[in-house]
């Protein structure tokens, strides 16, 4: 898949373009991309996606913007899996947000990108002050597929609904909305070695966004591609995602994963963590001995979960 950080010069190859934030790649997003691939195949044109970084609400209202369900790398991995051939990552800034509806359609989509077909949600808005609607695409001669919402349990599937499920610890509902277990991926980096000092060494995973959709202690599965020449998959583990309130110092978000019955070095590896069962909320303990005892109990709970 080709990834563009800008809109390139005119390409003579026509494309079918899906536009959206695609945060989390839930079942609604997956249905849209599946239709994109089908349409592009029928028309013999290139399936492509336009998405935005940062999320528009992070630009306009950074203090009240929603938590991220996935980072850009994760999103691109989902696009590749779906069969997308080109992704345009538009920097959402003051200049981009000021582009008029007509300029967006005429100059960017039609002239530069050679867009033949557009696929968006039926409530999609675009252009300066979100003035553009699907009716504008139709009025300007684009072949438009305005995708109806996908429902689960008689309610619309949305990124907001996934976030709410995760925030309440309802991993079962989140997985049903996503079509898979919720996951976070990132690079294993060196930490303060606190876990090792307590007798529970952890893989410290770099988190790119400071407001995750969930926090607490979980039973998880960890995987890593190309580990010592092999795929490392499905390792049982316990993860703490939060700010470690018992540890002195400036609170800092961290994802720490203690892998059960595993002692190999993962530093520098890109790993994938699937959240399967919530054990408890993050809490502050009276001291390190109390914390150590609770971690031991968390591991017992996790082992019981995996044994089931």
Secondary structure, DSSP 8 states (H G I E B T S, - for coil): -EEESS--S--SS-EEEEES---S--HHHHHHHHHHHHHHHHHT-EEEEEEEES-HHHHH-TTT---BSS-HHHHHHHHHHHT--EEEEEE-SHHHHT--HHHIIIIIIIIIT-EEEEEEETT--BSGGG-B-HHHHHHTT-EEEEE---EETTEE--HHHHHHHHHTT-HHHHHHHHTS--EEEEEEE----HHHHHT---EEE--S-SSBS--EEEEEEEEEEEETTEEEEEEEEEEEEE--TTS-SS---EEEEEETT-----TT-EEEEEEEEEEE-----SSHHHHHHHHHHHHHHHHHHHH-
